[in-house]
Amino acid sequence: MLNISNNKLNKKVSLDRFASVQKVFHQRHYKHFNRFLMAFTIIGVIVLFLPWTQSISGSGYLTTLMPGQRPQTIQSPIPGRIEKWYVQEGDYVKKGDTILFISEIKNEYFDPRLVERTGQQIRAKEASVTSYGGKVKALNNQIAALTNERSLKLQQAENKLVQSRLKVQSDSIDLEAAKTNILIAQRQFDRTEQLQSEGLKAVTDVEEKRLKLQETQAKLVSQENKLLAAKNEVINAQVEINRVKAAYTDKISKAQSDMFTAQSNQYDSEAQVTKLENQYTNYEMRSQMYYIRAPQNGYINKAIQAGIGETFKEGDRLVGIMPSDYEMAVETFVEPIDLPLVHLGEKVRIQFDGWPAIVFSGWPNVSYGTYGGKVVAIETFISDNGKYRILLAPDEDDHEWPKDLRVGSGARTIALLEDVPIWFELWRQLNGFPPNYYQPQGAQAKPIKK
């Protein structure tokens, strides 16, 4: 019944005589419920004061610690055409093993004896350099001989000039002597002629003196001619010196010009030899690039350029390889608001995809299936996904990571911060506040910049 009437039936009729009422309407269930509520309240208050570890969660994937240990692709530095494959996907290769063979597609490298013929050109040019060197040496010897001959010729001409000057002096003295003799002969002729007029000398004596005077005059004229001839010889000797200088200067200049031309040709041939040697080295190294080899030990992941006869450009990816020797690491991303709370060397818990785990982020000691890591690198610039990249390495103080992990699989990370009461964490979460600023002892907040 609804018991909505003003006449209360329970006040007029006693229900205590009914057995069902005796089983229901008693005070014992209130007592147990009140005890349960009291115990629950006490436990709840105690739980609110239990410690709770604040944390920063992130997601990422497995990678390698060293950049050279990460999956890579092998490119060809030259364009070519695939001729033969020596491996298949999944094969293990060692460093230097041949993966595939390619051939040329550029017409300037089609000659199969290109390296040999370039070497022949180098030897020919080296012989040309040697020939020019011999010619330069011969011209230097010729220049030295002409210089020595010029010195001797100049000495000879200068000696002749000295002789001519001495002869001029000698002829000048003889001329003065002839002048003196003609004066004496004139005085003797005049005296004899006077004595003949006085009758003291014969006409014959006068004729003799006249003849002697004429001979003396003839000697004077002859001596004057000799003096002029001697002066002409001095002038001729000076002209000869100038001629010798001019002639040998012209010869030496021509020889020097030929020598400089030979040196220029020699240097040009040496430059061509150097250029050919450079080409020879390039051709030789290019011929070695026809065999694409493994840069390190690893496994062939995928043949990107598959098929025989397929052409490709320089720098195109040919095949992917995964190094066999590597150190595992986790690449995770955190929000910018959490970045100041992350430090180098800080401990981080990691949960790997595919590995079962029971995680209590606030109580890491009761978690199971997580592995330890530590921060080894913090990116200083934000990534394309709007988060900052953190690199984690295995923690040596924790148990080892599973050996069956593979690069590229997913991972979740939990960076443990400060211990706070649960009531404080609930209050922080309800208000949307960030975790407390955390600075562990001995940790480095920022990466060292050198």
Contacts in CASP RR format, 6 or more apart in sequence:
PFRMAT RR
TARGET T0000
AUTHOR 0000-0000-0000
METHOD contacts of the structure
MODEL  1
MLNISNNKLNKKVSLDRFASVQKVFHQRHYKHFNRFLMAFTIIGVIVLFL
PWTQSISGSGYLTTLMPGQRPQTIQSPIPGRIEKWYVQEGDYVKKGDTIL
FISEIKNEYFDPRLVERTGQQIRAKEASVTSYGGKVKALNNQIAALTNER
SLKLQQAENKLVQSRLKVQSDSIDLEAAKTNILIAQRQFDRTEQLQSEGL
KAVTDVEEKRLKLQETQAKLVSQENKLLAAKNEVINAQVEINRVKAAYTD
KISKAQSDMFTAQSNQYDSEAQVTKLENQYTNYEMRSQMYYIRAPQNGYI
NKAIQAGIGETFKEGDRLVGIMPSDYEMAVETFVEPIDLPLVHLGEKVRI
QFDGWPAIVFSGWPNVSYGTYGGKVVAIETFISDNGKYRILLAPDEDDHE
WPKDLRVGSGARTIALLEDVPIWFELWRQLNGFPPNYYQPQGAQAKPIKK
1 9 0 8 1.000
3 9 0 8 1.000
3 10 0 8 1.000
15 21 0 8 1.000
15 25 0 8 1.000
16 22 0 8 1.000
47 422 0 8 1.000
48 421 0 8 1.000
48 422 0 8 1.000
48 423 0 8 1.000
48 426 0 8 1.000
49 421 0 8 1.000
49 422 0 8 1.000
49 423 0 8 1.000
50 421 0 8 1.000
50 422 0 8 1.000
51 419 0 8 1.000
51 420 0 8 1.000
51 421 0 8 1.000
51 422 0 8 1.000
52 362 0 8 1.000
52 363 0 8 1.000
52 419 0 8 1.000
52 420 0 8 1.000
52 421 0 8 1.000
52 422 0 8 1.000
52 424 0 8 1.000
52 425 0 8 1.000
53 361 0 8 1.000
53 362 0 8 1.000
53 363 0 8 1.000
53 364 0 8 1.000
53 416 0 8 1.000
53 417 0 8 1.000
53 418 0 8 1.000
53 419 0 8 1.000
54 362 0 8 1.000
54 416 0 8 1.000
54 417 0 8 1.000
54 418 0 8 1.000
54 419 0 8 1.000
54 420 0 8 1.000
54 425 0 8 1.000
54 435 0 8 1.000
54 436 0 8 1.000
54 438 0 8 1.000
55 361 0 8 1.000
55 362 0 8 1.000
55 414 0 8 1.000
55 415 0 8 1.000
55 416 0 8 1.000
55 417 0 8 1.000
55 435 0 8 1.000
56 334 0 8 1.000
56 338 0 8 1.000
56 341 0 8 1.000
56 342 0 8 1.000
56 414 0 8 1.000
56 415 0 8 1.000
56 417 0 8 1.000
56 435 0 8 1.000
57 361 0 8 1.000
57 412 0 8 1.000
57 413 0 8 1.000
57 414 0 8 1.000
57 415 0 8 1.000
58 332 0 8 1.000
58 333 0 8 1.000
58 334 0 8 1.000
58 412 0 8 1.000
58 413 0 8 1.000
58 414 0 8 1.000
59 332 0 8 1.000
59 333 0 8 1.000
59 410 0 8 1.000
59 411 0 8 1.000
59 412 0 8 1.000
59 413 0 8 1.000
60 330 0 8 1.000
60 331 0 8 1.000
60 332 0 8 1.000
60 333 0 8 1.000
60 410 0 8 1.000
60 411 0 8 1.000
60 412 0 8 1.000
60 413 0 8 1.000
61 330 0 8 1.000
61 331 0 8 1.000
61 408 0 8 1.000
61 409 0 8 1.000
61 410 0 8 1.000
61 411 0 8 1.000
62 328 0 8 1.000
62 329 0 8 1.000
62 330 0 8 1.000
62 331 0 8 1.000
62 352 0 8 1.000
62 405 0 8 1.000
62 406 0 8 1.000
62 407 0 8 1.000
62 408 0 8 1.000
62 409 0 8 1.000
62 410 0 8 1.000
62 411 0 8 1.000
63 70 0 8 1.000
63 328 0 8 1.000
63 329 0 8 1.000
63 330 0 8 1.000
63 331 0 8 1.000
63 391 0 8 1.000
63 407 0 8 1.000
63 408 0 8 1.000
64 70 0 8 1.000
64 323 0 8 1.000
64 326 0 8 1.000
64 327 0 8 1.000
64 328 0 8 1.000
64 329 0 8 1.000
64 407 0 8 1.000
65 326 0 8 1.000
65 327 0 8 1.000
65 328 0 8 1.000
65 329 0 8 1.000
65 376 0 8 1.000
65 391 0 8 1.000
65 393 0 8 1.000
66 326 0 8 1.000
66 327 0 8 1.000
68 296 0 8 1.000
68 323 0 8 1.000
69 323 0 8 1.000
69 325 0 8 1.000
69 326 0 8 1.000
69 327 0 8 1.000
70 323 0 8 1.000
70 326 0 8 1.000
70 407 0 8 1.000
71 301 0 8 1.000
71 320 0 8 1.000
71 321 0 8 1.000
71 322 0 8 1.000
71 323 0 8 1.000
71 407 0 8 1.000
72 295 0 8 1.000
72 320 0 8 1.000
72 321 0 8 1.000
72 323 0 8 1.000
73 304 0 8 1.000
73 317 0 8 1.000
73 318 0 8 1.000
73 319 0 8 1.000
73 320 0 8 1.000
73 321 0 8 1.000
74 99 0 8 1.000
74 292 0 8 1.000
74 294 0 8 1.000
74 295 0 8 1.000
74 317 0 8 1.000
74 318 0 8 1.000
74 319 0 8 1.000
74 320 0 8 1.000
74 321 0 8 1.000
75 314 0 8 1.000
75 315 0 8 1.000
75 316 0 8 1.000
75 317 0 8 1.000
75 318 0 8 1.000
76 102 0 8 1.000
76 289 0 8 1.000
76 292 0 8 1.000
76 312 0 8 1.000
76 314 0 8 1.000
76 315 0 8 1.000
76 316 0 8 1.000
76 318 0 8 1.000
77 289 0 8 1.000
77 314 0 8 1.000
77 315 0 8 1.000
78 286 0 8 1.000
78 289 0 8 1.000
78 314 0 8 1.000
79 105 0 8 1.000
79 106 0 8 1.000
79 311 0 8 1.000
79 312 0 8 1.000
79 313 0 8 1.000
79 314 0 8 1.000
80 102 0 8 1.000
80 103 0 8 1.000
80 104 0 8 1.000
80 105 0 8 1.000
80 311 0 8 1.000
80 312 0 8 1.000
81 102 0 8 1.000
81 103 0 8 1.000
81 104 0 8 1.000
81 105 0 8 1.000
81 309 0 8 1.000
81 310 0 8 1.000
81 311 0 8 1.000
81 312 0 8 1.000
82 100 0 8 1.000
82 101 0 8 1.000
82 102 0 8 1.000
82 305 0 8 1.000
82 307 0 8 1.000
82 308 0 8 1.000
82 309 0 8 1.000
82 310 0 8 1.000
82 311 0 8 1.000
82 312 0 8 1.000
83 100 0 8 1.000
83 101 0 8 1.000
83 102 0 8 1.000
83 103 0 8 1.000
83 308 0 8 1.000
83 309 0 8 1.000
84 100 0 8 1.000
84 101 0 8 1.000
84 308 0 8 1.000
85 99 0 8 1.000
85 100 0 8 1.000
85 303 0 8 1.000
85 307 0 8 1.000
85 308 0 8 1.000
86 97 0 8 1.000
86 98 0 8 1.000
86 99 0 8 1.000
86 100 0 8 1.000
86 101 0 8 1.000
87 93 0 8 1.000
87 97 0 8 1.000
87 99 0 8 1.000
87 100 0 8 1.000
87 300 0 8 1.000
88 300 0 8 1.000
88 303 0 8 1.000
89 300 0 8 1.000
89 301 0 8 1.000
89 302 0 8 1.000
89 303 0 8 1.000
90 299 0 8 1.000
90 300 0 8 1.000
90 301 0 8 1.000
91 299 0 8 1.000
91 300 0 8 1.000
92 297 0 8 1.000
92 298 0 8 1.000
92 299 0 8 1.000
92 300 0 8 1.000
92 324 0 8 1.000
93 99 0 8 1.000
93 294 0 8 1.000
93 297 0 8 1.000
93 298 0 8 1.000
93 299 0 8 1.000
93 300 0 8 1.000
93 321 0 8 1.000
94 294 0 8 1.000
94 297 0 8 1.000
94 298 0 8 1.000
95 294 0 8 1.000
95 295 0 8 1.000
95 296 0 8 1.000
95 297 0 8 1.000
96 293 0 8 1.000
96 294 0 8 1.000
96 295 0 8 1.000
97 293 0 8 1.000
97 294 0 8 1.000
98 291 0 8 1.000
98 292 0 8 1.000
98 293 0 8 1.000
99 292 0 8 1.000
99 293 0 8 1.000
99 294 0 8 1.000
99 300 0 8 1.000
99 318 0 8 1.000
99 319 0 8 1.000
100 291 0 8 1.000
100 292 0 8 1.000
100 318 0 8 1.000
100 319 0 8 1.000
101 290 0 8 1.000
101 291 0 8 1.000
101 292 0 8 1.000
102 290 0 8 1.000
102 291 0 8 1.000
102 292 0 8 1.000
103 290 0 8 1.000
104 110 0 8 1.000
104 290 0 8 1.000
105 311 0 8 1.000
109 283 0 8 1.000
109 286 0 8 1.000
111 117 0 8 1.000
114 283 0 8 1.000
115 280 0 8 1.000
115 283 0 8 1.000
115 284 0 8 1.000
115 287 0 8 1.000
118 276 0 8 1.000
118 279 0 8 1.000
118 280 0 8 1.000
118 283 0 8 1.000
119 276 0 8 1.000
119 280 0 8 1.000
121 276 0 8 1.000
122 273 0 8 1.000
122 276 0 8 1.000
122 277 0 8 1.000
122 280 0 8 1.000
125 269 0 8 1.000
125 272 0 8 1.000
125 273 0 8 1.000
125 276 0 8 1.000
126 273 0 8 1.000
128 269 0 8 1.000
129 266 0 8 1.000
129 269 0 8 1.000
129 270 0 8 1.000
129 273 0 8 1.000
132 262 0 8 1.000
132 263 0 8 1.000
132 265 0 8 1.000
132 266 0 8 1.000
132 269 0 8 1.000
133 262 0 8 1.000
133 266 0 8 1.000
135 262 0 8 1.000
136 259 0 8 1.000
136 262 0 8 1.000
136 263 0 8 1.000
136 266 0 8 1.000
139 255 0 8 1.000
139 256 0 8 1.000
139 258 0 8 1.000
139 259 0 8 1.000
139 262 0 8 1.000
140 259 0 8 1.000
142 255 0 8 1.000
143 252 0 8 1.000
143 255 0 8 1.000
143 256 0 8 1.000
143 259 0 8 1.000
146 248 0 8 1.000
146 251 0 8 1.000
146 252 0 8 1.000
146 255 0 8 1.000
147 248 0 8 1.000
147 252 0 8 1.000
149 248 0 8 1.000
150 244 0 8 1.000
150 245 0 8 1.000
150 248 0 8 1.000
150 249 0 8 1.000
150 252 0 8 1.000
153 244 0 8 1.000
153 248 0 8 1.000
154 241 0 8 1.000
154 244 0 8 1.000
154 245 0 8 1.000
157 237 0 8 1.000
157 240 0 8 1.000
157 241 0 8 1.000
157 244 0 8 1.000
158 237 0 8 1.000
158 241 0 8 1.000
160 233 0 8 1.000
160 237 0 8 1.000
160 240 0 8 1.000
161 234 0 8 1.000
161 237 0 8 1.000
161 238 0 8 1.000
161 240 0 8 1.000
161 241 0 8 1.000
163 237 0 8 1.000
164 230 0 8 1.000
164 233 0 8 1.000
164 234 0 8 1.000
164 236 0 8 1.000
164 237 0 8 1.000
165 234 0 8 1.000
167 230 0 8 1.000
167 233 0 8 1.000
168 227 0 8 1.000
168 230 0 8 1.000
168 231 0 8 1.000
168 233 0 8 1.000
168 234 0 8 1.000
170 230 0 8 1.000
171 223 0 8 1.000
171 226 0 8 1.000
171 227 0 8 1.000
171 229 0 8 1.000
171 230 0 8 1.000
172 227 0 8 1.000
174 223 0 8 1.000
174 226 0 8 1.000
174 227 0 8 1.000
175 220 0 8 1.000
175 223 0 8 1.000
175 224 0 8 1.000
175 226 0 8 1.000
175 227 0 8 1.000
177 223 0 8 1.000
178 216 0 8 1.000
178 219 0 8 1.000
178 220 0 8 1.000
178 222 0 8 1.000
178 223 0 8 1.000
179 220 0 8 1.000
181 216 0 8 1.000
181 219 0 8 1.000
181 220 0 8 1.000
182 213 0 8 1.000
182 216 0 8 1.000
182 217 0 8 1.000
182 219 0 8 1.000
182 220 0 8 1.000
184 216 0 8 1.000
185 209 0 8 1.000
185 212 0 8 1.000
185 213 0 8 1.000
185 215 0 8 1.000
185 216 0 8 1.000
185 217 0 8 1.000
186 213 0 8 1.000
188 209 0 8 1.000
188 212 0 8 1.000
188 213 0 8 1.000
189 206 0 8 1.000
189 209 0 8 1.000
189 210 0 8 1.000
189 212 0 8 1.000
189 213 0 8 1.000
192 201 0 8 1.000
192 205 0 8 1.000
192 206 0 8 1.000
192 208 0 8 1.000
192 209 0 8 1.000
193 206 0 8 1.000
193 209 0 8 1.000
195 201 0 8 1.000
195 205 0 8 1.000
196 202 0 8 1.000
196 203 0 8 1.000
196 205 0 8 1.000
196 206 0 8 1.000
292 318 0 8 1.000
292 319 0 8 1.000
294 321 0 8 1.000
295 321 0 8 1.000
296 321 0 8 1.000
296 323 0 8 1.000
296 325 0 8 1.000
297 323 0 8 1.000
297 324 0 8 1.000
297 325 0 8 1.000
298 321 0 8 1.000
298 322 0 8 1.000
298 323 0 8 1.000
298 324 0 8 1.000
298 325 0 8 1.000
299 321 0 8 1.000
299 322 0 8 1.000
299 324 0 8 1.000
300 319 0 8 1.000
300 320 0 8 1.000
300 321 0 8 1.000
301 319 0 8 1.000
301 320 0 8 1.000
301 321 0 8 1.000
301 322 0 8 1.000
302 319 0 8 1.000
302 320 0 8 1.000
303 318 0 8 1.000
303 319 0 8 1.000
303 320 0 8 1.000
304 317 0 8 1.000
304 318 0 8 1.000
304 319 0 8 1.000
304 320 0 8 1.000
305 312 0 8 1.000
305 316 0 8 1.000
305 317 0 8 1.000
305 318 0 8 1.000
305 319 0 8 1.000
312 318 0 8 1.000
322 407 0 8 1.000
326 407 0 8 1.000
327 393 0 8 1.000
327 394 0 8 1.000
328 394 0 8 1.000
328 401 0 8 1.000
328 405 0 8 1.000
328 407 0 8 1.000
329 376 0 8 1.000
329 391 0 8 1.000
329 392 0 8 1.000
329 393 0 8 1.000
329 394 0 8 1.000
330 350 0 8 1.000
330 373 0 8 1.000
330 391 0 8 1.000
330 392 0 8 1.000
330 411 0 8 1.000
330 413 0 8 1.000
331 389 0 8 1.000
331 390 0 8 1.000
331 391 0 8 1.000
331 392 0 8 1.000
332 389 0 8 1.000
332 390 0 8 1.000
332 392 0 8 1.000
332 411 0 8 1.000
332 413 0 8 1.000
333 383 0 8 1.000
333 385 0 8 1.000
333 387 0 8 1.000
333 388 0 8 1.000
333 389 0 8 1.000
333 390 0 8 1.000
334 342 0 8 1.000
334 387 0 8 1.000
334 388 0 8 1.000
334 390 0 8 1.000
334 415 0 8 1.000
335 387 0 8 1.000
335 388 0 8 1.000
336 382 0 8 1.000
336 386 0 8 1.000
336 387 0 8 1.000
336 388 0 8 1.000
337 434 0 8 1.000
338 415 0 8 1.000
338 434 0 8 1.000
338 435 0 8 1.000
339 378 0 8 1.000
339 388 0 8 1.000
340 437 0 8 1.000
340 445 0 8 1.000
341 415 0 8 1.000
341 417 0 8 1.000
341 434 0 8 1.000
341 435 0 8 1.000
341 437 0 8 1.000
341 438 0 8 1.000
342 375 0 8 1.000
342 378 0 8 1.000
342 388 0 8 1.000
342 390 0 8 1.000
342 415 0 8 1.000
343 375 0 8 1.000
343 439 0 8 1.000
343 440 0 8 1.000
343 443 0 8 1.000
343 444 0 8 1.000
343 445 0 8 1.000
344 375 0 8 1.000
344 376 0 8 1.000
344 377 0 8 1.000
344 378 0 8 1.000
344 443 0 8 1.000
344 444 0 8 1.000
344 445 0 8 1.000
344 446 0 8 1.000
344 447 0 8 1.000
345 374 0 8 1.000
345 375 0 8 1.000
345 376 0 8 1.000
345 443 0 8 1.000
345 444 0 8 1.000
346 374 0 8 1.000
346 375 0 8 1.000
346 415 0 8 1.000
346 440 0 8 1.000
346 443 0 8 1.000
347 372 0 8 1.000
347 373 0 8 1.000
347 374 0 8 1.000
347 395 0 8 1.000
347 415 0 8 1.000
347 416 0 8 1.000
348 372 0 8 1.000
348 373 0 8 1.000
348 374 0 8 1.000
348 375 0 8 1.000
348 392 0 8 1.000
348 413 0 8 1.000
348 414 0 8 1.000
348 415 0 8 1.000
348 416 0 8 1.000
349 359 0 8 1.000
349 364 0 8 1.000
349 367 0 8 1.000
349 370 0 8 1.000
349 371 0 8 1.000
349 372 0 8 1.000
349 373 0 8 1.000
349 413 0 8 1.000
349 414 0 8 1.000
349 415 0 8 1.000
349 416 0 8 1.000
350 370 0 8 1.000
350 371 0 8 1.000
350 372 0 8 1.000
350 373 0 8 1.000
350 392 0 8 1.000
350 411 0 8 1.000
350 412 0 8 1.000
350 413 0 8 1.000
350 414 0 8 1.000
351 357 0 8 1.000
351 359 0 8 1.000
351 369 0 8 1.000
351 370 0 8 1.000
351 371 0 8 1.000
351 411 0 8 1.000
351 412 0 8 1.000
351 413 0 8 1.000
351 414 0 8 1.000
352 371 0 8 1.000
352 401 0 8 1.000
352 402 0 8 1.000
352 405 0 8 1.000
352 409 0 8 1.000
352 410 0 8 1.000
352 411 0 8 1.000
353 409 0 8 1.000
353 410 0 8 1.000
353 411 0 8 1.000
354 409 0 8 1.000
355 369 0 8 1.000
355 402 0 8 1.000
356 369 0 8 1.000
357 367 0 8 1.000
357 368 0 8 1.000
357 369 0 8 1.000
357 370 0 8 1.000
358 367 0 8 1.000
358 368 0 8 1.000
358 369 0 8 1.000
359 367 0 8 1.000
359 369 0 8 1.000
359 370 0 8 1.000
359 414 0 8 1.000
360 366 0 8 1.000
360 367 0 8 1.000
361 367 0 8 1.000
361 414 0 8 1.000
364 370 0 8 1.000
364 414 0 8 1.000
364 416 0 8 1.000
370 414 0 8 1.000
371 394 0 8 1.000
371 395 0 8 1.000
371 398 0 8 1.000
371 399 0 8 1.000
371 401 0 8 1.000
371 402 0 8 1.000
372 394 0 8 1.000
372 395 0 8 1.000
372 398 0 8 1.000
372 399 0 8 1.000
373 392 0 8 1.000
373 393 0 8 1.000
373 394 0 8 1.000
373 395 0 8 1.000
373 398 0 8 1.000
374 392 0 8 1.000
374 393 0 8 1.000
374 394 0 8 1.000
374 395 0 8 1.000
375 390 0 8 1.000
375 391 0 8 1.000
375 392 0 8 1.000
375 415 0 8 1.000
376 391 0 8 1.000
376 392 0 8 1.000
376 393 0 8 1.000
377 390 0 8 1.000
377 391 0 8 1.000
377 447 0 8 1.000
378 388 0 8 1.000
378 389 0 8 1.000
378 390 0 8 1.000
378 391 0 8 1.000
378 446 0 8 1.000
378 447 0 8 1.000
379 388 0 8 1.000
379 389 0 8 1.000
379 390 0 8 1.000
380 447 0 8 1.000
382 388 0 8 1.000
383 389 0 8 1.000
390 413 0 8 1.000
392 413 0 8 1.000
394 400 0 8 1.000
394 401 0 8 1.000
417 435 0 8 1.000
417 436 0 8 1.000
417 438 0 8 1.000
418 435 0 8 1.000
418 436 0 8 1.000
418 438 0 8 1.000
420 428 0 8 1.000
420 436 0 8 1.000
428 435 0 8 1.000
439 445 0 8 1.000
END
